Amino acid sequence: MKTKRMRVPAGILALCGSVLAMLSTVASAAALQPYVLAYSTDAALQAETDAVVGKLTGAGFEVIGQYSPYDGTVVIGVTSDALKQAAAATEMGGFAAAEHVALTSVNGAVQVSYLNPPYMAAAYRLKTDLADVAAAMTAALGAEKTFGTEKGRDADDLQKFHYMVGMEYFDDTYKLGSYDSYEDAVKAVEANLEKNVGGAAKVYRVDVPGKQQTVFGVSRAKVGDERANDRHIMQDVVDASFDIKTSAYLPYQMMVNGKDVVALHMRFRMAVWHPDLTMVTFGKLMSSPGAIQELLDEVAGGDAKKDFSF
């Protein structure tokens, strides 16, 4: 007995095709990448750094600091009213008060990249997706492509991200110290960064408006312990896995939140900005989370319990 085939009208086929295309577009849009490659150039690193600073300030961003974590790389910290307002709207939003722009020399070219604002917004649990900041960054520097993971991450998943069972979430921070007042805490961190305690130095400072919250970008370029050193962690280990370098991950941040000094745990921060890294790579940084905690604790003037395992 022959089975009759149902003929689907062309109009319905076209509609189905449109729906599938729309769903595919939505799925693609929902998959966020950690970083944006603005462009690559064969210009000299210093000349391009000056050009990027000019583009950022011309677009209304405030350049709050820059440093070279290792040869061939410059990272610029910027902020804006939009970033600070978004940071002020959530309890731990200060970690998103600064955007990082990196210039990295790779095989004779300079890669200009930055943290992807919507990815940061989701990972740091903001109440906004920072679409306005993303548009401003694109207008200032461009957005050739996003990168950092094979398939991207959904915003909802990023808000509850942790790399694996037993590893920290966004709010599982290093507790680095506590003071009698917010002002005392800020003074202590400023003074210790000025004195280069542990080899650390200040890259930038952002005060979150309307809150007792200040975030510091911390250089670890001259930290003697390689387990906490910028070059060893990023250039020698992590970025060995990437053709387009993820230098905008730097600098590390610590934050005064009221009377307390805190920082994102490395097992969260490294993983959320590099979610495809293998356990083999993480294994090379086995003792870095504890070494970073020890360094930042020294900068904070605290006496935190150390956790030396990845």
Backbone bond lengths (Angstrom), bond angles and torsions (degrees), N, CA, C in turn:
res aa  C-N    CA-C-N  psi(-1)  N-CA   C-N-CA  omega(-1)  CA-C   N-CA-C  phi
1 M - - - 1.450 - - 1.526 109.86 -
2 K 1.311 115.94 131.52 1.452 120.61 -177.17 1.527 109.94 -82.68
3 T 1.298 113.58 138.24 1.472 118.43 176.97 1.514 108.90 -91.41
4 K 1.331 115.81 130.95 1.465 119.92 179.26 1.524 109.94 -76.90
5 R 1.296 115.65 131.55 1.452 118.88 176.25 1.519 109.38 -90.04
6 M 1.316 113.33 133.61 1.455 117.57 179.74 1.510 109.45 -80.52
7 R 1.272 116.19 131.82 1.461 120.24 179.29 1.519 108.58 -93.00
8 V 1.336 116.26 123.11 1.466 120.87 179.35 1.509 108.73 -92.08
9 P 1.316 117.53 124.99 1.458 120.41 -179.49 1.527 111.70 -55.87
10 A 1.306 115.60 145.03 1.471 121.13 -177.49 1.522 111.69 -58.04
11 G 1.339 116.01 -35.28 1.468 119.99 -179.06 1.516 112.07 -62.96
12 I 1.350 115.69 -39.41 1.467 119.91 179.90 1.523 109.91 -70.19
13 L 1.350 116.33 -40.39 1.471 119.86 176.88 1.533 110.82 -58.45
14 A 1.329 114.86 -42.93 1.466 119.01 -179.60 1.520 110.59 -64.82
15 L 1.360 115.56 -40.22 1.465 119.69 179.51 1.526 110.66 -64.37
16 C 1.339 115.98 -43.78 1.471 120.24 178.49 1.522 110.75 -60.26
17 G 1.332 114.35 -42.47 1.457 118.24 178.95 1.517 111.61 -61.52
18 S 1.331 116.30 -40.01 1.467 120.42 179.33 1.514 111.42 -65.51
19 V 1.339 115.79 -41.83 1.470 120.13 179.56 1.518 110.75 -63.41
20 L 1.355 116.03 -45.12 1.458 119.79 179.19 1.527 111.11 -61.69
21 A 1.310 116.10 -41.47 1.463 119.70 178.89 1.520 110.50 -63.56
22 M 1.352 115.54 -40.83 1.459 119.91 179.70 1.526 110.42 -64.58
23 L 1.339 116.37 -44.11 1.465 120.30 179.48 1.522 110.81 -62.63
24 S 1.334 115.83 -39.05 1.454 120.04 178.63 1.524 110.77 -63.85
25 T 1.349 115.77 -40.64 1.461 120.14 179.12 1.515 111.11 -65.35
26 V 1.345 116.28 -43.02 1.466 121.09 179.33 1.519 110.20 -62.17
27 A 1.355 115.99 -45.24 1.465 120.04 -179.94 1.519 110.60 -61.18
28 S 1.348 115.43 -41.37 1.453 119.65 179.70 1.520 111.29 -64.85
29 A 1.360 115.68 -41.34 1.457 120.20 -179.73 1.509 110.93 -65.95
30 A 1.335 116.96 -31.84 1.461 120.82 -176.75 1.520 111.97 -75.85
31 A 1.330 117.41 -19.28 1.462 121.06 -177.89 1.529 109.02 -85.23
32 L 1.318 116.05 103.08 1.457 121.47 -176.14 1.527 111.15 -90.41
33 Q 1.311 115.95 144.49 1.455 122.86 175.27 1.529 108.97 -108.50
34 P 1.329 118.56 149.74 1.465 120.14 -175.74 1.532 115.19 -68.81
35 Y 1.330 116.56 -31.82 1.460 119.48 -170.47 1.526 111.11 -128.25
36 V 1.341 114.39 158.70 1.462 121.77 174.49 1.525 108.23 -121.57
37 L 1.326 116.83 125.40 1.456 120.93 168.89 1.517 106.86 -86.09
38 A 1.334 116.65 112.57 1.466 120.37 179.97 1.519 110.23 -71.78
39 Y 1.338 116.05 -50.34 1.464 121.90 178.92 1.523 108.68 -174.24
40 S 1.314 116.11 169.47 1.463 122.94 171.20 1.522 108.24 -121.41
41 T 1.327 115.80 150.65 1.456 119.97 -177.27 1.526 109.69 -147.96
42 D 1.321 116.12 156.90 1.467 119.58 175.81 1.526 111.19 -97.15
43 A 1.322 117.49 12.61 1.466 121.30 177.36 1.527 110.28 -68.15
44 A 1.327 116.77 160.98 1.460 121.49 176.77 1.523 109.57 -68.62
45 L 1.326 116.15 147.05 1.461 121.49 -174.57 1.523 112.29 -56.86
46 Q 1.338 118.76 -48.96 1.458 120.45 -176.97 1.517 111.40 -65.93
47 A 1.327 116.53 -41.94 1.461 119.99 179.32 1.520 110.90 -62.43
48 E 1.343 116.77 -40.78 1.457 119.80 -179.68 1.523 111.05 -71.45
49 T 1.335 116.85 -34.08 1.463 119.94 175.51 1.521 110.23 -59.73
50 D 1.323 116.73 -46.43 1.468 120.80 178.28 1.526 110.68 -60.85
51 A 1.338 115.91 -40.42 1.465 120.14 179.96 1.526 110.99 -65.22
52 V 1.333 116.69 -41.79 1.468 120.59 -179.79 1.526 110.82 -65.46
53 V 1.327 116.98 -42.18 1.469 120.07 176.75 1.529 109.96 -58.23
54 G 1.319 116.65 -43.54 1.463 120.35 178.01 1.517 113.00 -62.17
55 K 1.327 116.52 -41.38 1.464 120.50 179.10 1.530 111.02 -64.82
56 L 1.314 116.18 -41.54 1.469 120.20 -178.20 1.526 111.46 -67.41
57 T 1.314 116.50 -47.51 1.469 118.64 179.50 1.525 110.74 -65.63
58 G 1.330 116.42 -36.60 1.459 120.09 177.61 1.512 112.80 -63.96
59 A 1.346 116.52 -26.34 1.466 121.21 179.62 1.532 112.06 -90.51
60 G 1.331 117.27 3.47 1.461 120.13 175.81 1.517 115.32 97.28
61 F 1.339 117.84 3.41 1.463 119.81 176.25 1.527 109.82 -81.93
62 E 1.318 115.40 149.31 1.461 121.80 175.20 1.529 108.15 -98.47
63 V 1.320 116.23 118.32 1.465 120.36 176.65 1.528 107.56 -80.42
64 I 1.325 116.54 118.39 1.467 121.32 -172.66 1.525 112.94 -105.85
65 G 1.321 117.80 -6.56 1.458 120.47 177.68 1.510 111.12 165.10
66 Q 1.323 115.35 160.65 1.465 120.72 174.40 1.516 108.83 -152.87
67 Y 1.339 115.63 156.54 1.463 119.96 176.94 1.516 109.40 -159.52
68 S 1.334 114.53 166.32 1.458 121.14 174.91 1.521 108.09 -109.74
69 P 1.324 118.20 106.88 1.464 120.14 -178.95 1.526 112.77 -69.81
70 Y 1.344 115.94 -24.85 1.465 122.70 176.33 1.525 107.54 -167.02
71 D 1.316 116.81 167.63 1.465 121.00 -175.97 1.527 111.31 -55.81
72 G 1.338 114.40 138.27 1.457 119.75 175.77 1.513 114.59 83.80
73 T 1.314 117.55 7.62 1.470 120.77 -177.79 1.529 110.42 -140.79
74 V 1.319 115.72 134.97 1.465 122.71 172.95 1.522 107.64 -128.89
75 V 1.328 116.80 136.10 1.463 121.53 175.57 1.523 108.54 -120.22
76 I 1.317 115.99 131.75 1.464 122.96 -178.74 1.525 108.81 -112.61
77 G 1.312 117.19 131.23 1.464 121.53 174.56 1.517 109.88 -97.87
78 V 1.316 116.93 132.11 1.468 121.10 177.48 1.521 109.49 -132.93
79 T 1.317 115.21 158.74 1.455 120.53 172.40 1.524 108.18 -141.67
80 S 1.320 116.02 178.19 1.467 121.87 179.52 1.512 107.90 -160.20
81 D 1.311 116.61 167.54 1.469 120.24 177.32 1.526 110.28 -59.34
82 A 1.334 117.00 -39.38 1.467 120.38 -178.94 1.524 111.09 -64.11
83 L 1.330 117.38 -42.65 1.464 120.57 178.33 1.519 111.28 -64.61
84 K 1.319 117.06 -44.07 1.466 120.29 -178.16 1.531 111.56 -67.92
85 Q 1.316 116.74 -37.92 1.472 119.39 177.69 1.519 111.16 -66.25
86 A 1.331 116.86 -40.42 1.469 120.50 177.29 1.523 110.23 -64.40
87 A 1.335 116.81 -40.69 1.458 121.26 179.19 1.519 111.43 -63.49
88 A 1.318 116.55 -37.20 1.469 121.17 -176.84 1.518 113.01 -70.23
89 A 1.328 116.89 -17.28 1.472 120.23 -172.57 1.522 114.03 -85.13
90 T 1.347 118.12 -8.66 1.460 119.92 178.89 1.522 110.09 -131.70
91 E 1.314 115.47 159.95 1.462 121.20 -172.85 1.523 113.02 -59.59
92 M 1.324 117.71 -43.01 1.465 121.50 -177.18 1.530 111.41 -111.96
93 G 1.336 115.68 25.45 1.461 120.27 -173.93 1.508 115.49 -66.98
94 G 1.337 117.41 -16.38 1.457 120.01 -178.02 1.511 113.99 -55.68
95 F 1.322 116.91 -28.83 1.466 119.31 179.60 1.530 111.96 -64.16
96 A 1.335 117.04 -17.14 1.464 120.95 178.83 1.525 112.29 -104.41
97 A 1.332 117.60 12.65 1.465 120.67 -177.24 1.524 112.57 -76.39
98 A 1.319 116.96 -13.64 1.465 120.84 -179.61 1.520 110.41 -125.01
99 E 1.316 115.06 142.27 1.465 123.41 172.93 1.525 107.44 -104.99
100 H 1.333 116.84 142.91 1.458 122.05 179.82 1.523 110.06 -110.82
101 V 1.326 115.93 129.57 1.464 122.76 176.21 1.526 107.40 -117.49
102 A 1.322 117.08 128.12 1.466 121.18 -176.18 1.522 111.15 -117.35
103 L 1.321 114.86 142.35 1.463 121.81 170.86 1.521 106.40 -120.39
104 T 1.325 116.48 120.38 1.466 121.65 -173.44 1.523 110.37 -129.32
105 S 1.322 115.72 124.63 1.476 120.35 177.71 1.523 109.40 -79.91
106 V 1.337 115.91 122.51 1.461 121.29 -179.53 1.528 108.47 -138.07
107 N 1.325 116.23 114.03 1.469 121.84 176.82 1.528 112.70 51.89
108 G 1.330 115.86 45.19 1.455 120.39 175.12 1.508 115.41 85.83
109 A 1.329 118.16 -4.41 1.464 121.79 177.59 1.522 109.47 -117.25
110 V 1.321 115.90 156.53 1.460 121.53 176.20 1.516 108.49 -106.87
111 Q 1.328 115.68 119.94 1.470 121.50 175.65 1.523 108.48 -90.23
112 V 1.325 116.82 125.53 1.466 121.96 176.40 1.524 107.64 -106.15
113 S 1.318 116.44 117.42 1.466 120.52 -174.80 1.525 110.01 -138.51
114 Y 1.342 115.68 167.42 1.464 119.79 178.18 1.522 110.18 -155.15
115 L 1.327 115.14 162.77 1.460 120.53 176.24 1.521 109.23 -63.94
116 N 1.324 116.93 135.60 1.462 121.21 179.83 1.527 109.07 -75.53
117 P 1.344 119.48 113.45 1.463 120.99 -173.59 1.534 115.16 -55.86
118 P 1.344 120.70 -45.27 1.462 118.51 178.87 1.526 113.65 -63.66
119 Y 1.329 117.02 -32.93 1.464 120.97 176.84 1.529 109.13 -65.81
120 M 1.334 116.55 -46.72 1.460 120.61 178.58 1.523 110.73 -61.02
121 A 1.327 116.33 -41.50 1.463 120.29 -179.68 1.521 111.61 -59.53
122 A 1.323 116.52 -42.03 1.462 120.55 -179.91 1.527 111.08 -71.86
123 A 1.325 116.99 -46.46 1.469 120.99 -177.28 1.517 111.80 -63.69
124 Y 1.343 116.97 -32.84 1.461 121.50 -177.17 1.531 112.26 -101.16
125 R 1.327 115.48 12.55 1.469 123.17 169.96 1.529 113.68 58.59
126 L 1.321 115.95 43.84 1.457 120.03 176.59 1.527 110.71 -77.08
127 K 1.322 115.82 165.40 1.466 120.79 178.54 1.523 111.51 -89.80
128 T 1.304 117.12 -1.75 1.462 123.19 177.86 1.515 108.99 -127.42
129 D 1.325 116.81 158.81 1.464 119.43 178.07 1.536 112.40 -93.05
130 L 1.343 116.55 4.60 1.460 121.89 179.32 1.536 112.68 57.75
131 A 1.323 116.01 29.99 1.468 119.37 178.95 1.521 111.10 -61.53
132 D 1.344 117.34 -33.89 1.461 120.65 179.53 1.533 110.92 -67.60
133 V 1.328 116.30 -37.54 1.464 120.09 177.29 1.531 110.05 -68.30
134 A 1.329 116.58 -41.02 1.464 120.52 177.89 1.530 110.85 -60.54
135 A 1.328 116.70 -42.16 1.464 120.61 179.25 1.530 110.69 -64.46
136 A 1.333 116.13 -39.97 1.465 120.19 179.91 1.526 111.17 -67.83
137 M 1.334 116.98 -38.87 1.463 120.24 177.79 1.529 111.00 -66.33
138 T 1.319 115.91 -40.43 1.466 120.05 178.51 1.520 110.43 -63.91
139 A 1.340 116.41 -41.29 1.459 120.12 179.09 1.525 111.06 -65.21
140 A 1.336 116.33 -35.87 1.467 120.53 -177.21 1.524 112.26 -76.96
141 L 1.333 116.39 -46.15 1.470 120.03 -170.15 1.525 114.47 -118.98
142 G 1.333 117.00 -23.12 1.453 120.24 -174.41 1.519 111.01 101.09
143 A 1.311 115.50 173.89 1.467 121.92 -179.86 1.526 108.11 -154.66
144 E 1.322 114.90 81.34 1.469 119.97 -177.84 1.518 111.54 -65.99
145 K 1.343 116.42 -44.22 1.459 120.64 178.59 1.515 109.51 -164.44
146 T 1.327 115.86 158.50 1.459 120.58 171.29 1.530 108.28 -99.54
147 F 1.334 115.98 156.26 1.465 119.09 -175.89 1.523 109.93 -159.07
148 G 1.324 115.07 173.24 1.455 120.70 174.87 1.516 114.52 127.01
149 T 1.338 117.24 -24.63 1.455 121.23 174.43 1.524 108.33 -140.51
150 E 1.315 115.81 162.77 1.474 119.38 -179.92 1.521 111.40 -71.93
151 K 1.333 116.94 -44.13 1.462 120.16 -173.39 1.520 114.18 -117.29
152 G 1.322 118.36 -4.36 1.453 119.93 -177.13 1.517 111.27 80.44
153 R 1.311 115.62 175.19 1.467 121.89 -179.95 1.517 109.76 -134.18
154 D 1.315 115.97 141.06 1.454 122.80 177.81 1.530 109.88 -73.15
155 A 1.342 117.34 143.16 1.466 121.30 -177.70 1.524 111.80 -59.18
156 D 1.323 117.57 -40.54 1.470 120.41 179.29 1.526 111.24 -63.54
157 D 1.334 116.37 -39.27 1.460 120.03 178.69 1.532 111.27 -67.53
158 L 1.342 116.07 -36.80 1.461 119.57 -179.50 1.528 111.69 -64.97
159 Q 1.312 116.92 -32.77 1.463 119.79 -178.42 1.523 112.22 -66.06
160 K 1.319 116.54 -22.64 1.471 119.32 177.32 1.535 110.86 -120.89
161 F 1.322 114.88 30.51 1.465 120.86 -173.87 1.526 112.69 -67.49
162 H 1.319 115.45 135.98 1.461 122.67 157.15 1.515 106.29 -151.32
163 Y 1.322 115.77 150.98 1.457 120.70 -168.57 1.519 112.06 -67.89
164 M 1.319 116.38 -41.22 1.448 121.07 179.60 1.529 108.59 -164.09
165 V 1.315 115.85 170.14 1.464 121.17 179.79 1.524 110.22 -54.90
166 G 1.328 114.95 131.75 1.454 120.24 178.09 1.515 113.89 93.78
167 M 1.347 117.13 -8.50 1.461 119.72 178.84 1.521 110.59 -101.77
168 E 1.324 115.88 158.52 1.456 122.58 -167.03 1.529 114.26 -72.63
169 Y 1.335 113.55 154.57 1.458 123.50 171.32 1.539 108.56 -98.28
170 F 1.325 116.32 177.94 1.461 122.73 -179.70 1.530 112.41 -53.26
171 D 1.317 116.68 -42.41 1.468 119.43 -174.38 1.530 113.64 -90.13
172 D 1.328 117.87 5.81 1.471 121.02 175.19 1.533 108.67 -91.68
173 T 1.324 115.81 71.74 1.461 121.10 -171.19 1.525 112.68 -84.65
174 Y 1.338 115.09 163.17 1.459 120.70 165.68 1.536 107.01 -69.15
175 K 1.304 117.83 129.97 1.468 122.29 173.67 1.523 106.39 -98.09
176 L 1.329 116.83 107.55 1.456 121.28 -166.78 1.529 114.65 -101.42
177 G 1.304 117.32 -21.82 1.457 118.95 -178.89 1.513 110.86 172.84
178 S 1.323 115.88 164.98 1.459 121.93 178.94 1.521 108.84 -144.62
179 Y 1.348 116.21 141.65 1.456 122.07 -176.12 1.523 110.73 -126.93
180 D 1.325 115.10 174.12 1.463 119.98 -179.95 1.520 111.83 -71.77
181 S 1.337 116.65 -23.21 1.463 120.63 -179.27 1.520 110.28 -153.10
182 Y 1.315 115.17 162.44 1.469 121.95 175.13 1.533 110.09 -59.63
183 E 1.310 116.15 -44.03 1.459 120.87 -178.60 1.528 111.51 -60.51
184 D 1.340 116.41 -41.80 1.463 120.12 178.60 1.526 111.27 -64.05
185 A 1.329 116.11 -39.74 1.467 120.69 -179.62 1.528 111.08 -64.11
186 V 1.343 116.53 -45.68 1.466 120.43 179.41 1.527 110.76 -62.79
187 K 1.344 116.14 -43.53 1.467 120.30 179.03 1.518 111.94 -59.36
188 A 1.320 116.61 -42.76 1.466 121.30 -178.36 1.523 111.01 -64.04
189 V 1.328 117.51 -45.76 1.472 120.64 -179.49 1.526 110.13 -65.77
190 E 1.337 117.13 -45.61 1.470 121.55 177.75 1.531 110.80 -55.81
191 A 1.330 115.87 -48.07 1.466 120.47 -176.94 1.518 111.33 -63.75
192 N 1.309 117.32 -42.46 1.473 120.21 -178.09 1.520 112.40 -70.63
193 L 1.335 117.22 -33.82 1.464 119.93 175.00 1.531 109.99 -69.51
194 E 1.331 116.29 -37.58 1.464 120.49 177.77 1.520 110.65 -63.50
195 K 1.326 116.32 -35.75 1.468 121.42 179.86 1.530 112.30 -84.13
196 N 1.347 116.62 -1.25 1.472 121.57 -179.28 1.524 112.18 56.43
197 V 1.324 114.55 43.88 1.462 120.60 177.74 1.529 109.44 -57.96
198 G 1.324 116.94 128.68 1.463 121.76 179.35 1.512 114.46 69.16
199 G 1.350 117.34 5.71 1.464 121.07 -175.87 1.515 113.23 92.87
200 A 1.343 117.43 -1.62 1.466 121.83 -179.46 1.531 110.42 -79.02
201 A 1.329 116.62 155.95 1.459 121.64 177.99 1.523 109.25 -148.57
202 K 1.319 116.08 155.84 1.467 120.12 -179.93 1.523 110.89 -81.52
203 V 1.336 115.48 130.15 1.456 121.86 171.47 1.515 109.34 -96.24
204 Y 1.320 116.32 -45.68 1.462 120.33 178.44 1.521 110.94 -154.52
205 R 1.331 114.11 166.75 1.463 122.51 173.47 1.520 108.00 -139.74
206 V 1.327 116.81 134.71 1.461 122.08 174.86 1.529 108.06 -129.03
207 D 1.323 116.03 124.98 1.464 121.90 173.71 1.522 108.14 -94.40
208 V 1.313 116.57 123.60 1.465 121.05 -178.06 1.525 108.74 -79.13
209 P 1.320 118.76 124.54 1.468 120.75 -174.36 1.532 113.14 -65.66
210 G 1.343 114.50 138.33 1.457 120.26 175.55 1.509 114.41 77.47
211 K 1.343 117.66 5.44 1.462 121.31 -178.53 1.518 110.37 -136.56
212 Q 1.305 115.79 157.38 1.458 120.16 170.89 1.530 107.67 -88.75
213 Q 1.321 113.54 73.75 1.468 119.77 -174.69 1.531 109.35 -147.99
214 T 1.317 115.61 125.51 1.463 122.30 179.81 1.518 108.56 -135.33
215 V 1.337 115.62 130.92 1.465 120.06 178.91 1.526 109.16 -111.31
216 F 1.327 115.35 137.52 1.458 122.41 178.60 1.527 109.69 -115.16
217 G 1.340 115.87 136.61 1.452 120.97 167.36 1.512 107.82 -91.07
218 V 1.317 117.75 128.03 1.466 122.19 -170.55 1.527 110.90 -116.40
219 S 1.325 115.89 120.68 1.461 121.31 173.49 1.524 109.58 -77.04
220 R 1.346 115.45 133.92 1.460 120.99 172.34 1.527 109.99 -117.74
221 A 1.340 115.47 23.31 1.465 120.90 -176.05 1.518 112.08 -63.32
222 K 1.323 117.20 -32.29 1.468 120.56 -176.75 1.524 112.78 -108.96
223 V 1.321 116.05 16.43 1.467 119.92 176.19 1.520 108.56 -71.61
224 G 1.335 116.93 125.35 1.456 120.89 -175.64 1.514 114.59 -71.05
225 D 1.317 117.31 -30.80 1.467 121.79 179.17 1.527 108.47 -77.94
226 E 1.330 117.63 109.15 1.467 119.87 -174.56 1.520 113.16 -61.53
227 R 1.330 118.04 -22.15 1.462 120.45 178.70 1.526 111.85 -63.02
228 A 1.337 117.17 -22.12 1.462 121.32 179.22 1.526 111.94 -116.74
229 N 1.323 117.30 7.81 1.457 122.24 -174.25 1.532 111.50 -86.24
230 D 1.336 116.16 136.27 1.467 121.63 -178.07 1.524 112.70 -54.95
231 R 1.322 116.24 -49.37 1.470 119.55 -176.00 1.518 111.65 -62.14
232 H 1.330 116.74 -47.61 1.459 118.92 -177.77 1.522 111.41 -61.94
233 I 1.325 116.40 -47.39 1.468 119.89 -176.26 1.525 111.65 -65.76
234 M 1.333 116.36 -47.73 1.462 119.20 -172.30 1.531 113.59 -90.91
235 Q 1.319 117.19 -56.60 1.462 118.52 -175.28 1.526 112.54 -71.28
236 D 1.339 116.39 -44.54 1.465 120.02 -174.65 1.524 113.29 -76.95
237 V 1.342 116.62 -32.89 1.468 119.41 -172.53 1.528 112.22 -113.39
238 V 1.313 117.62 -67.69 1.472 120.87 -169.14 1.522 112.26 -66.57
239 D 1.331 117.48 -52.62 1.463 119.27 -174.04 1.523 113.61 -75.25
240 A 1.318 117.18 -5.00 1.461 119.65 171.37 1.530 110.29 -63.13
241 S 1.342 117.30 -19.75 1.468 122.51 -179.21 1.527 112.89 -89.04
242 F 1.334 118.06 -5.79 1.465 120.66 -171.96 1.522 111.57 -122.62
243 D 1.325 116.78 132.94 1.460 121.08 171.71 1.523 110.25 -73.59
244 I 1.335 115.95 -43.50 1.463 120.55 171.90 1.526 105.67 -94.27
245 K 1.313 116.91 120.29 1.455 120.87 -169.54 1.532 112.31 -77.05
246 T 1.324 114.64 148.75 1.462 121.51 -175.92 1.528 111.27 -102.45
247 S 1.324 116.42 37.85 1.464 122.25 -175.60 1.523 113.17 -59.48
248 A 1.336 118.17 -23.51 1.468 120.97 -179.59 1.528 112.17 -67.14
249 Y 1.318 117.60 -9.29 1.471 121.53 171.16 1.523 110.25 -57.70
250 L 1.316 116.52 -33.02 1.463 123.31 -179.70 1.529 110.40 -84.56
251 P 1.349 117.18 156.12 1.455 128.57 -3.02 1.526 112.15 -82.62
252 Y 1.330 115.83 166.36 1.457 120.86 173.43 1.529 107.92 -67.70
253 Q 1.331 116.90 154.82 1.461 120.98 -179.15 1.532 111.64 -119.17
254 M 1.318 114.96 148.79 1.456 121.32 166.76 1.523 106.73 -133.15
255 M 1.312 117.10 153.60 1.456 119.84 -171.76 1.523 111.44 -136.68
256 V 1.330 114.96 135.37 1.460 121.02 168.32 1.521 106.61 -89.95
257 N 1.315 115.67 121.28 1.463 121.95 -178.29 1.529 107.20 -124.60
258 G 1.322 115.43 97.16 1.463 118.48 -172.28 1.521 109.69 67.28
259 K 1.314 116.49 -125.68 1.466 120.72 -179.72 1.527 112.65 -88.47
260 D 1.325 116.71 -4.90 1.470 120.69 -172.46 1.520 112.22 -105.13
261 V 1.330 115.51 151.26 1.463 122.04 173.99 1.528 107.44 -113.93
262 V 1.335 116.07 125.33 1.465 121.31 -175.41 1.529 109.66 -135.69
263 A 1.321 116.20 168.32 1.466 122.82 172.49 1.514 107.88 -151.86
264 L 1.321 116.53 153.57 1.460 119.96 175.00 1.521 108.97 -65.96
265 H 1.319 116.04 137.95 1.461 120.73 179.11 1.523 108.78 -66.40
266 M 1.340 116.46 138.05 1.463 118.82 -179.15 1.520 111.99 -60.23
267 R 1.325 117.20 -33.39 1.470 118.54 -178.74 1.528 111.25 -66.70
268 F 1.340 116.64 -21.43 1.463 119.83 170.97 1.530 110.12 -89.35
269 R 1.329 116.94 -52.77 1.464 120.70 -170.33 1.524 112.30 -62.31
270 M 1.330 116.50 -46.87 1.460 119.16 178.60 1.526 110.90 -63.85
271 A 1.319 116.16 -40.79 1.464 119.93 -175.74 1.522 112.16 -71.31
272 V 1.319 118.40 -40.54 1.465 119.26 -176.64 1.532 111.12 -69.98
273 W 1.340 116.74 -30.76 1.458 119.14 178.11 1.532 112.72 -89.17
274 H 1.346 116.66 -7.83 1.472 121.69 177.37 1.532 109.03 -141.39
275 P 1.312 118.24 60.61 1.471 119.90 -170.76 1.519 115.36 -68.42
276 D 1.335 118.24 -13.98 1.464 120.26 179.40 1.529 113.23 -93.97
277 L 1.325 118.21 -2.17 1.462 119.04 179.88 1.524 110.26 -61.13
278 T 1.307 115.74 141.25 1.459 120.32 -178.77 1.520 110.73 -82.63
279 M 1.319 115.53 163.81 1.456 120.18 176.14 1.529 111.12 -65.02
280 V 1.333 117.17 -23.79 1.467 120.27 175.88 1.529 109.47 -63.38
281 T 1.352 115.94 -45.35 1.464 119.89 178.35 1.515 110.62 -65.41
282 F 1.328 116.58 -46.68 1.464 119.54 178.17 1.531 110.50 -59.39
283 G 1.325 116.11 -33.45 1.457 119.77 179.89 1.522 112.58 -62.33
284 K 1.336 116.73 -29.49 1.459 120.49 177.72 1.529 111.85 -70.90
285 L 1.325 115.20 -15.45 1.472 120.89 179.91 1.525 110.56 -113.19
286 M 1.305 115.94 26.94 1.460 122.15 -172.12 1.524 113.43 -49.15
287 S 1.326 116.97 -42.67 1.463 119.36 -174.82 1.530 113.21 -99.40
288 S 1.330 117.48 3.75 1.466 120.02 -177.81 1.535 113.98 -66.37
289 P 1.332 120.27 -40.50 1.473 118.17 179.76 1.522 113.26 -56.44
290 G 1.315 116.98 -42.16 1.453 119.95 179.14 1.516 112.40 -70.86
291 A 1.343 116.46 -38.42 1.463 120.06 179.79 1.525 111.08 -66.44
292 I 1.330 116.63 -37.98 1.466 120.43 177.51 1.525 110.30 -67.59
293 Q 1.319 116.18 -42.01 1.458 119.50 177.30 1.528 110.49 -60.09
294 E 1.318 116.85 -42.72 1.464 121.22 179.89 1.529 110.82 -62.74
295 L 1.344 116.77 -43.76 1.456 121.20 178.62 1.524 111.49 -61.92
296 L 1.335 116.29 -51.75 1.462 119.93 -176.66 1.521 111.92 -67.32
297 D 1.320 116.14 -31.76 1.455 120.70 175.19 1.531 110.35 -62.59
298 E 1.333 115.81 -40.31 1.464 120.74 177.98 1.525 110.28 -65.00
299 V 1.337 116.71 -41.63 1.464 121.18 178.42 1.528 110.56 -64.50
300 A 1.324 116.25 -38.43 1.460 120.89 -179.17 1.521 112.41 -75.66
301 G 1.340 116.25 -16.96 1.454 119.69 -177.27 1.504 112.61 76.51
302 G 1.336 116.66 19.86 1.457 121.32 -177.50 1.507 112.55 -95.28
303 D 1.322 114.40 -169.16 1.466 120.64 179.94 1.517 108.22 -142.93
304 A 1.344 114.68 60.57 1.465 119.39 -175.62 1.521 111.32 -77.22
305 K 1.314 115.62 151.83 1.465 121.37 173.27 1.519 108.55 -71.13
306 K 1.307 117.53 130.34 1.461 121.71 -174.96 1.518 111.92 -86.81
307 D 1.323 114.17 143.44 1.476 121.71 175.07 1.518 106.78 -123.94
308 F 1.340 118.09 105.02 1.448 120.71 -170.62 1.522 114.89 -94.75
309 S 1.319 119.31 7.33 1.459 119.09 -176.74 1.519 111.66 -108.77
310 F 1.321 116.18 147.08 1.453 120.29 170.84 1.507 106.40 -88.16
